[in-house]
Amino acid sequence: MSFLLRRERRAGAMFPSPPIPPNSQAGGISSNYAHVDLSRTEASLQKVAVWCCVNLVATIAETMPLQYFPRARDPQPLPSWLADLGGDGHGLPDWLYQYAYSMMLRGNAYGHVGSRDSRRGTPTQIVLQHPDLVHLLPDQDGAPHWWMNGQQVDADKVWHRRVHPAPGQVLGLSPIALQATTIATGIAALQFGYQWFKEGGHPSGVLTTDNELDKKQADTAKQRFMAAIHGRREPAVLGGGWKYQQIQIAPDESQFLETNQFTAAECCRIFGPGFAEIFGYETGGSLTYSNIEQRSLDLLTYAVDPWLVRIERALSDLLPRPQTVRFNRAALVRTDLLTRFKAHAIALQNQFETVNEVRELEDQRPVEWGDKPTAPPPAPAKVSPLGGH
């Protein structure tokens, strides 16, 4: 992201704006704590809760198995172009992480279309772009024009998907921009704590004496004391009425734990219900988790699933109907051995699964006779009230 971004004014003039810094530099702790600047959205990732929510969804989208259904039921390997949709050799999982990252922080995902299907006209290569380097700008007549990396791009070369749409607007709403005050409050509290401990926000101790000292004498005494204890762990010995008292701050006062906890929960709520509870932030409720399986179900149901559905729709739109792609959500819900085997037994009994399908889920080799549905058990014989059949 080292190139300059140029924006178009309504009058048609062009002017440069600062380049986007790498993620390792964006949002770094600054020496100026008077203002938290969220104009660069990556700065919001300083708040741990924001990073955790975005990284959780993006990582699940990256690692969860994605199944391709050319027909109604039977999953098949992904088409070669879809398996590397970005065309950069990093594969679809890397593309999915970028897509979820962009959607959650900006509310929009942008891609440059590299190629299209000759028959359907749908994209077969989409190179995702950094959202800060893409702009939709009107000309003097109000007609929209797309700009990528400082250059105007034809509309048919732009692939755009949005979340949080608003009436009358082409672009989706950015969660970070909408909730900047909440996020900035949390970051400011963290930065103040950093300044307090690392940049001399308070003295480490007080050196006192009963004698009257002018400024020069006080500075000399302080320098001699600091020189005597610098790099040493031995106790200091003072005479002549000198006393040293270390200043200690209670953690709940210096770290502002309540403020951090409250803003963390609020930041989690920005991305949907369930995130705050998943990460253990106190939200005033009494929600508890009985086991890991229940926690995984809550994570999938309330927090992650809406984002997964959006990804499934975006990818399925690239395929001819009725072809679809779906995440294998069972990979997220981990159950204990006994629960899994009971579920398999019920599925086999009711012909929902075959033996080989069950064996595949359990990482077992298929058997020759395992592709046919298991025959249902015979119905019990009816017995008449008189004892006959």
C-alpha positions, -999 to 999 in steps of 0.1 A, spaced: 0 0 0 29 24 -7 12 43 -36 -7 75 -33 -44 77 -34 -60 104 -55 -96 116 -51 -117 134 -76 -134 166 -66 -168 175 -80 -151 202 -102 -128 175 -116 -95 185 -99 -73 159 -85 -53 161 -52 -31 135 -34 -38 121 0 -13 103 23 -5 66 15 -21 39 36 5 25 61 10 -12 65 -10 -29 91 20 -31 113 22 7 114 -15 16 113 -30 22 147 3 21 166 4 38 200 12 74 195 29 99 218 0 122 214 -29 110 236 -51 140 232 -70 125 203 -77 90 191 -77 91 153 -99 64 137 -98 79 102 -76 49 94 -99 20 102 -71 -3 112 -65 20 142 -97 5 157 -79 -29 160 -59 -14 190 -90 -23 209 -86 -60 216 -124 -67 215 -126 -53 179 -96 -73 168 -110 -105 184 -144 -102 167 -130 -95 133 -103 -121 135 -127 -147 149 -151 -144 120 -124 -141 93 -105 -171 107 -136 -193 108 -145 -183 72 -109 -191 63 -106 -225 80 -142 -239 79 -146 -264 50 -165 -250 21 -185 -275 0 -195 -271 -36 -229 -285 -47 -233 -287 -85 -265 -306 -77 -289 -306 -49 -271 -329 -25 -237 -343 -36 -208 -321 -27 -179 -320 -52 -145 -304 -54 -145 -267 -60 -140 -255 -96 -104 -245 -102 -112 -209 -107 -132 -207 -74 -105 -225 -55 -82 -195 -62 -107 -167 -68 -81 -140 -63 -58 -156 -89 -28 -149 -67 -19 -184 -57 -30 -180 -20 -62 -199 -25 -98 -193 -15 -93 -195 23 -69 -165 21 -95 -146 -1 -123 -154 24 -103 -140 53 -97 -107 34 -134 -105 24 -146 -110 60 -120 -85 73 -131 -58 49 -168 -63 54 -167 -63 92 -145 -31 94 -158 -11 65 -192 -26 56 -180 -30 20 -158 -53 0 -143 -43 -33 -126 -63 -60 -111 -57 -94 -125 -82 -119 -97 -99 -138 -117 -123 -159 -153 -133 -165 -171 -164 -177 -176 -162 -215 -212 -175 -213 -226 -162 -180 -206 -130 -177 -200 -136 -140 -165 -129 -126 -141 -158 -124 -112 -138 -109 -117 -111 -82 -87 -94 -68 -98 -78 -35 -87 -42 -29 -80 -23 3 -112 -4 10 -93 29 17 -80 28 -18 -115 25 -35 -139 54 -39 -172 60 -55 -172 96 -67 -198 115 -87 -189 137 -117 -204 171 -123 -237 156 -135 -239 132 -105 -231 101 -124 -210 77 -102 -175 67 -111 -152 42 -95 -116 49 -85 -91 23 -75 -55 30 -64 -58 65 -78 -71 55 -112 -106 56 -127 -119 21 -134 -148 10 -156 -179 -2 -136 -178 -36 -152 -143 -41 -137 -156 -35 -102 -170 -62 -79 -187 -47 -49 -206 -63 -20 -219 -45 11 -234 -51 45 -255 -27 66 -272 -11 36 -290 22 39 -318 35 16 -305 57 -12 -269 48 -6 -247 26 -28 -221 19 -1 -228 0 31 -224 16 64 -191 12 82 -195 -2 118 -163 15 128 -173 49 115 -207 46 132 -194 36 166 -162 56 165 -169 73 199 -173 40 217 -141 25 202 -121 57 207 -131 58 244 -118 23 249 -86 30 231 -81 63 250 -84 44 283 -58 19 272 -34 47 260 -38 66 292 -28 35 312 2 30 289 12 66 294 7 64 331 32 35 335 56 39 306 59 76 301 60 90 336 24 97 342 32 95 379 64 95 400 76 61 412 84 74 447 90 104 469 124 113 485 119 135 515 140 152 542 133 175 571 159 200 558 150 230 537 163 226 501 164 249 471 158 236 436 195 230 429 200 210 460 168 190 454 180 182 418 214 172 431 199 149 457 176 133 432 204 127 407 227 111 434 199 89 446 190 77 411 227 71 403 230 50 435 201 27 427 204 26 389 207 -11 377 209 -24 413 185 -45 433 202 -40 467 184 -19 493 192 18 494 207 32 526 198 68 535 210 90 563 207 126 574 170 124 579 162 113 543 132 91 537 121 73 505 84 63 500 74 43 469 41 53 453 18 24 446 -14 26 426 -43 2 429 -47 -18 396 -85 -10 395 -76 27 395 -45 28 372 -58 4 345 -94 16 346 -106 -20 344 -143 -11 346 -140 13 317 -120 -12 296 -145 -40 304 -175 -19 295 -161 -5 262 -149 -40 252 -184 -54 256 -198 -25 236 -173 -30 208 -183 -67 206 -219 -57 203 -211 -37 172 -206 -69 152 -237 -87 164 -252 -105 193 -232 -132 211 -197 -119 206 -194 -103 240 -206 -135 258 -183 -157 236 -152 -137 247 -163 -135 284 -170 -98 287 -195 -90 315 -227 -76 299 -250 -76 329 -268 -108 319 -267 -142 335 -257 -162 304 -236 -192 312 -222 -221 292 -227 -257 303 -201 -272 280 -179 -265 250 -205 -279 226 -231 -254 238 -206 -226 235 -199 -236 199 -236 -237 191 -241 -202 206 -211 -189 186 -224 -203 154 -261 -193 159 -258 -158 173 -224 -145 162 -208 -160 132 -236 -176 111 -250 -143 97 -215 -135 83 -211 -170 69 -245 -167 51 -234 -134 35 -202 -151 22 -222 -181 9 -245 -158 -10 -217 -138 -25 -199 -169 -38 -231 -187 -50 -239 -156 -71 -208 -164 -91 -221 -199 -100 -248 -209 -125 -281 -218 -109 -288 -241 -91 -251 -246 -81 -243 -233 -46 -215 -234 -20 -221 -239 17 -199 -240 47 -198 -273 66 -209 -259 99 -206 -293 116 -168 -287 115 -173 -259 141 -196 -278 165 -174 -303 183 -192 -329 203 -180 -357 226 -176 -392 213 -208 -407 228 -230 -378 215 -216 -382 180 -222 -419 179 -257 -415 191 -264 -389 164 -249 -413 138 -271 -441 150 -302 -420 147 -292 -408 112 -285 -443 100 -317 -457 114 -338 -430 97 -317 -432 64 -304 -397 67 -269 -409 62 -251 -439 48 -224 -459 66 -197 -445 44 -209 -409 50 -206 -416 88 -172 -432 83 -160 -401 64 -170 -378 92 -150 -400 116 -120 -401 93 -124 -438 85 -119 -455 52 -151 -464 32 -164 -500 29 -178 -516 -2 -213 -521 12 -215 -487 29 -230 -465 1 -265 -479 4 -289 -466 30 -294 -488 60 -327 -506 58 -352 -494 85 -361 -519 112 -393 -539 106 -424 -525 122 -434 -544 154 -463 -569 149 -497 -558 162 -512 -579 189 -550 -581 192 -568 -577 225 -577 -614 223 -541 -625 220 -542 -633 183 -522 -618 155 
